Amino acid sequence: MRDPFSLALLMVGVCFLALLPPSEKALGSPKPQELAPVKTREMWQEPVTGMQFVKVEKGCFQMGQSPTEQRLLKRESASNNFEKYFSDELPQHKVCIDEFWMGTHEVTQGEWQQIMGFNPAVFQEGLDYPVEMVSWDDAQQFINKLNALDSTTQFRLPSEAEWEYAARAGTTTIYHTGDSIKGTEANFNGSFPFGLNLRDEYRKSTMPVGSFPANAFGLYDMHGNVWEWCSDWYKADYYQQGVSMNPSGPESAQMKVLRGGSWFRYSAHIRSATRYENKPSGQYADTGFRLVKSPNMVNNDSGKPIYFDKDF
């Protein structure tokens, strides 16, 4: 696992924070009017939890670290640190993604509790906060239970490529906010400057989902708040394979992909291109997930699956 010192420091803080009493608030997803306004776009609401999904149109983008970003990271980190922490974002390559529907926010504690019956989070300050302390395996249990409630609509984790395409939302800059990001635009550790980013606020905890402006696709908290599990296995050299159409990652590996950074991470680690990995059983107070709505699936006479989207 990379960055063991930071993870050890995080877990010390978790042990202390776990002793704090949780507040009690009503169950449920954040209400649309509580989130920052976005442009009119196609939306869908999951009927059990009220989880909101937005349609992400198909398109192509440059996935990975740009040359400008590479020069900045090399300048501000030792060469061995660049190779260790950032070289897996290379080479930048063209990827095309089919249309999909993504949750507008990270899965909340209220949504998790409605499906699973308990709340594992450390930061129990309100049920509109993102659920954390959930592993990739835990996320699969949540998805399986949610899918069992309605066989006509199925959910999954996003692929790593879908996640970055959605996070960039048509931008080519370091963040969807541009080549810099502020504490008023995302929840991250602003203790250290990076590039155009000056020292900024460090809140030392999660924030309610939708506390900051959405990107151009209507997605919230794609930078910071909690790391988000993706469906892909992780390999540092996967980009070298140059898969261009709906890449889904290696067939197998030891670690799963995480994206987006967290409240605990510096601005260099919450970039659109940032890749991270952890074991599927890993549970941390800065790790959660968001969902993608899959097309419906039926079988034709040949027994092969046919995908379609009944609702849209």
N, C-alpha and C positions, 0 to 999 in steps of 0.2 A: 504494500500500500504506500502511496506517496505521502510525503509531508507528515511523518509520524509524530513529530513534536507538536504541530498544530492540533492534531487529533487528540493527543494526550491532554493538551491544555483545554481543549473543548470539553472533554469528558470530566475534568476537574470542575469546570463551571457547571456542568450538567448535574453533578452530584449535589452541589450546593443549591442550585435552582429547584431541584426536585423536592426540596424540603418546603418550598413556598406553597401556601394554600391556594388552590384554584378558585377563580371567581365563578359564579354561577350565572349563566345567561341562557336564553332560550335556544333550543335546537334549531338548525336550519341553515340554508345557504344564505350568503349575503344578498339582500334585496337589490334589484337592478338600480334603484334610485340612490342606493348608498355608494355605488361605484361611480368613478369619473365618467362623464358622458362620452360616448363614442359616436362616430358617424353611423348612419343607417346602414345595416348590413343584415344578411340572412342569419337568423338565430334559431336555436332549438333548445327546449328545456326538458331535462330528464324528469319524468313525472314523480318519481319516488322521493328523490332528495332535493329537487328543484335546481340541480346543477345546470348551469348555462353553457351552451356550446355555440361556437361561431363557425361559419363555413369559411374554409381557407381554400381559395381558388388554386388550381394547378398552375405550375410555373417552373422556371429554372433560375438558378442562382449560383454564385461562386461560393462554395463551401470551404471553410477553413480560414487560415491565417493569411491576411494580405501581405504583400511586400512591405508596405508602410508599417504595418503592425509588427512584422518580424524585426525590422530595424529598431523599432521602439523597445521591444522586449529584450533584444540583445543588448541595447544600450543601457537598459536599466536593471539588467540581471547579469550575474557572472555567466561566462560561456557554458560552464558545466551545468548551471541551473537552467539555462535555456534548453539544453539538450534533455535534461531530466524532466522538466515540467511543461515545456511548450512545443517541443519538436513534433509531438504526435498530432499537431494541428496542420501539418504539412504533408504533401503539397496542397495548395489551394487548387480546387478543381471544380468543373461545372457539374452540377447535379440537377436533375429534373424530377419534380414531385407531382403525383396525381392529386386531385382534389381530396380533401378530408375535412372532418369536423373536429375541432379541438376545444377542450374546456377553457372558458375565458379566464379561469383562475385555478390556482392549486387546490386540490381537494382539501376541504376544511375539516376541522375537528367535528363540527356538527354533522357534516355529511358522512364522515367515517363512523361516528357513533350511531347514526340511524341504521347503517348497514351491519356494523360489527358488534354493536351493543356495549362498547366500552371506549374509553379515550386514552390512548397511550402517550399523549403529548406531554412534554416537560412544561412548555409555556401555555398553561391553561388559563389564559387571561380572557378568553371569550371564544365561543364556538365558531366565530367567523375568522379565527386565526387558522393558518395552515396546519394540518396534522403533520407531526414529525415523530421521530423515533419509530419510523416504519421502514422495514427492509424492502428490497425488491420482492422477496418471497411474500411478505405481508401484503404488498400491493396486489400481488396475484390473487391472494385470498379474497381481498376486497372486490376485485374485478369479477371473480368467479361468482361471488354471492350476488353482486349487482346484476350480472348477466342472467342468473337463474330466475330473477324476478320478471323478466320479459324476454322471451326467446326471439322476438322480432327486432330487437335492438341490442347490439353487442358492443362492448367497450374493451379497450386495450390500452397499453402504454404507447406513446408515440415512438417511432423510430428516431434514431439520432438525427438523421437527415431531415425528417419532418420537423423535429424540434428546432433545428437551426434555421430552417426556412421560415418557420413561424416566428421565431425570435427576431430575425432580421426584418421581416415585414417589408421587403423591398429595398432595404438600405444596404449599403456596402461599407458602412463605417464600423468603427470598433464596437459601438453599442447602437441600439436602435434610436438612441437620443442624439447620436453624432459621435464624434471622436472623444467626447468627454461625458461624464455622468455626475450628477449631484445627489446629495442626500435627500433632496426634495423630489427626486425622480426614481429612487430605488432604495431598498433597505440593505446596506452592506457595511463593512468595517471601513470607515473613512479615516482611520488613524494614520495611514501612510499615503503620501501623494504618488501618483503614477501618470506619466505623460502630461496631458493637460489638466488632469484632476488634482486639485489642491486637497489639503487636509479637510476632512468633513466630519459629519456626525457619525458616531458609532453607538447604536442603540442597544447592542448586546442582547438582543432577543428578536423573535419574529414580530411581524406586524399583521394586522388584519388584512386579508386578501383585498386587493383593489384599493389600497391606500394611496397608490401613486398612479400617474396617468398611464393609460393603455398605449400600446404601440399602434401602428397604422392598421393592423389586422383586428384590433379590438381585444388584444390579449394583455393581461395584467401580470406583473411580477415575473417577467421573463428574465430579468436581471435581479439577482439577490433574493432575499427572504428565505427560501429553502432550496437546496439542491433538488433536482427533479430526476427521478429514475426514467431511463429510456428502455426500450425493449431489447436493444442490441447487446450482444457480448462485446467486450472491449479488447482490442488489440492496438498497440501503439502504431503499428505500420499499416493499418487497414486502408488509409487513404491512398497508399501507394498502388493499390489494386485498381484504382480509377473507375469504380462502379458508378455509372452516371444516371441510371434510371431506377428510382425508388430503392436505393441501397438499404439493406436491412442488417448489415453487419456480418461479422464472421459466423460460421456455422457453430463454433463452440470456442470457449475460452474459460478462464477462471473468474473473471471479473465482469460486472455489468457497468454500462455507461451511465454517468450522471452529468447533467447539464445545468447551466444557469448561475452557479455560485450560490452564496447564502449570506445571511446576516453576519456571519462570522468571518467572511472572506473579504480580502482587499479588492479594490476596483480592478486590479490586473487579472483577477480570477473570476470576474463575473461578466467577461466579454461574450459577445455572441458566438465566438469561435472556441471558447474555453471548453476543453474536454477533461473529464475526471473519471475515475473508476473506483469501484469498491466491490467487495464480495457480496453476493446476493442476500446473505443473511445479516448484513451490517445494519445496525440501528443507531442513528445519531440524532441529536437535537437540532440539527440544521438540515435534515434530509426528509423530503416528502415526495409528492408526485402530482401530476395532472393527467387527465384521460383524453383519449381520442375515441370518437364514435366510429366504429367500423361499419362498412356496408353490410347489409343483410346477406345471408348466404342460403341458397337452396341447391339441391342436386338435380341435374337433368337425367335423361335416360341412360347416359353413359356412366353415371355415377360420379362425374367430375363436378366440382362446385361451380356454381354461377353466382357472381356477386352483383347485388343491385341495392339501391337505396330506396326503400319503400316510402319513407316519409318525405323525401325531397325530389 
